[in-house]
Amino acid sequence: MGSMLLLVMFLVGCASDDSNSSSNLALVDPSRGDFNMSGSVEIDGSSTVYPVSEAVAEEFNELYPDVRVNVGVSGTGGGFKRFTAGETDISDASRPIKNPEETSAAEANGIEYVELRIGTDGLSVVVSPDNDFVECLTIDELKKIWEPGSSINNWSQVRVGFPDQKMRLYGPDTDSGTFDYFTEEVMGEAQLSRPDYTASADDNVLIQGISGDRGSLGYFGYAYYRESKDKLNLVAVDSGAGCVAPSENTIPSGEYSPLSRPLFIYVNLTSMTRPEVKAFLDFYMEHGPALTEEVGYISSDSTVYSANKDLLK
């Protein structure tokens, strides 16, 4: 008991030395007595939600080093395929689980789950930092660029006054919830998009391609833009009420419409019977708001997290 108290006093002392360190989040009530917990937690899904779950996993492992938390990135759709097959405990998602094949697979495999909203994202439309002519695009212009059968391959075809500059498109692959959301909001139907663009499940690949190509145009989650804003130019979007760029203010206020969207994690209820999964989720609900903000998204408010905690009881 004495050694445990010394450990806690040491941790608190370290925290006071660096009040801004995110590692302070790992301090919890030592009376739980489960510092020696082991096991594993399997997470997969959205590349957008990945930075949040990965940050939570890193902080959790500071406290529980013997619990292996694996966080994968196969896209929201790919994550749901694994989740509904019973292969993962938690599925990161940038859209709700709603496709008939997903819900049918969950039912067929006896997978019961809860949906927890963790924050809000704004899909960011971006171009190269060498692009000095695009500051804002309308939803109609985005639709004409990205719709199936579009023949637009030069910026001069988008708007009078744009230069004769070859256009190259970059975006998430078809398993991505970001792809689903963008196509549904811009095209009016999920999965409706021209296929001739550079697609990747890795947002960092998209950033690299866009930043090095003056004629580029792409989209992905706001946190990835914020992390690499020195390599990209953000494009405002006009949905009919003027040009609005995504920001920490316009995303939660609803001004950045229609490209603001909720972020979720889905939890397998059977997995929650394992102490390491329950401990990880308790930690997520306690420290998720701060870490969501830290990686660049807008956290759900305290009432949402309170409701989440009730679902996990």
PyMOL commands that set and color helices and strands:
alter all, ss='L'
color gray80, all
select helices_A, chain A and resi 2-17+22-26+30-32+50-63+75-84+100-108+139-146+155-157+177-187+203-211+222-227+229-231+250-253+271-273+275-295+302-311
alter helices_A, ss='H'
color red, helices_A
select strands_A, chain A and resi 39-45+67-71+90-93+113-122+124-127+136-138+168-171+198-199+216-220+233-238+243-244+260-268+298-299
alter strands_A, ss='S'
color yellow, strands_A
deselect
rebuild
show_as cartoon
